[in-house]
């Protein structure tokens, strides 16, 4: 369990570092949406980690924080990703076919 938490933290840290070092090269609205995404993921990881504070091995979540973290990830992240996808397609000049 601790290995998975550490791996998730490492991946998040790499993503955050890359974004904050390169946000200057993104259009303002894209940078703002990407920052929302990075912060939403950070908050979920903090909630998850807090639910397992001090545990080296899996322990059932009696606080309900895992469920809340999952719900936040499920509810907050996909709409931001959709906005970023739409903006990226606009930047590329992508035209969707309408049925």
Secondary structure, DSSP 8 states (H G I E B T S, - for coil): -HHHHHHHHHHHHHHHHHHHHHGGGS-HHHHHHHHHHHHHHHHHHHHHHHHTTT-SS----SSSHHHHHHHHIIIIIHHHHHHHHHHHHHHHT------
